[in-house]
């Protein structure tokens, strides 16, 4: 038990740069308090002391603002950051090294007995306000964006964003230089985005840029052929695209 407590405290230092020392973590982190209370209530639940287990979990909710049903199964190095409003249902299962932020719900969509709540694999990160509803699995090392509502299975190493949640698997191929050149030409920049949290709208625009680049290449080739056929043929210059024309849709404003 002591070794597990030390491991839980170390996991806080690993994921929260605001943590200064072990005493502060042990006394001032409600996520850790809720986890410790759950480990006791879960042990009571398995021993058949259902009422006592529920009473302890209810007291923990009152003290921390985090509700974890004593029947839920939680792995090692689980971390709840801030934690207010987190709800974890009875049949939820959580793997190792999982991180939840405030307002997360691991809930059910059925009143029938049996498995009703989600299973989170190892290394899953769930953003603030996200709702994961139903008896399905969120794969290892997946990420759920803030305020997403997830109602279907998520594959490993994927990102889910939006309402309803849309699964976006990480890209494996490097971004082409031609696409970046077209972005610079049009003034488009996927500001604040990374491969860890891609934006579906940005991906759609980039697909359009790929198509426009291909059209540009074809037109340039046609113009060269026309110039060979008629030396007096002149290529008209296209009007430039100015970056200020795109200020209304840029995210860095």
WOMO-V881590 format. One record per run of one state. SS is the DSSP state (A for helix, B for strand, O for the rest). FROM is the first residue (numbers start at 1). TO is the last residue. If there is no record, write none. Layout:
ss->SS from->FROM to->TO
ss->SS from->FROM to->TO
This chain:
ss->O from->1 to->1
ss->A from->2 to->15
ss->O from->16 to->21
ss->A from->22 to->28
ss->O from->29 to->29
ss->A from->30 to->46
ss->O from->47 to->49
ss->A from->50 to->64
ss->O from->65 to->66
ss->B from->67 to->68
ss->O from->69 to->72
ss->B from->73 to->74
ss->O from->75 to->78
ss->B from->79 to->80
ss->O from->81 to->86
ss->B from->87 to->88
ss->O from->89 to->92
ss->B from->93 to->94
ss->O from->95 to->98
ss->B from->99 to->100
ss->O from->101 to->104
ss->B from->105 to->107
ss->O from->108 to->118
ss->B from->119 to->120
ss->O from->121 to->124
ss->B from->125 to->126
ss->O from->127 to->130
ss->B from->131 to->133
ss->O from->134 to->136
ss->B from->137 to->138
ss->O from->139 to->142
ss->B from->143 to->144
ss->O from->145 to->148
ss->B from->149 to->150
ss->O from->151 to->153
ss->B from->154 to->154
ss->O from->155 to->157
ss->B from->158 to->161
ss->O from->162 to->165
ss->B from->166 to->169
ss->O from->170 to->176
ss->A from->177 to->186
ss->O from->187 to->193
ss->B from->194 to->194
ss->O from->195 to->196
ss->B from->197 to->197
ss->O from->198 to->199
ss->A from->200 to->229
ss->O from->230 to->242
ss->A from->243 to->249
ss->O from->250 to->253
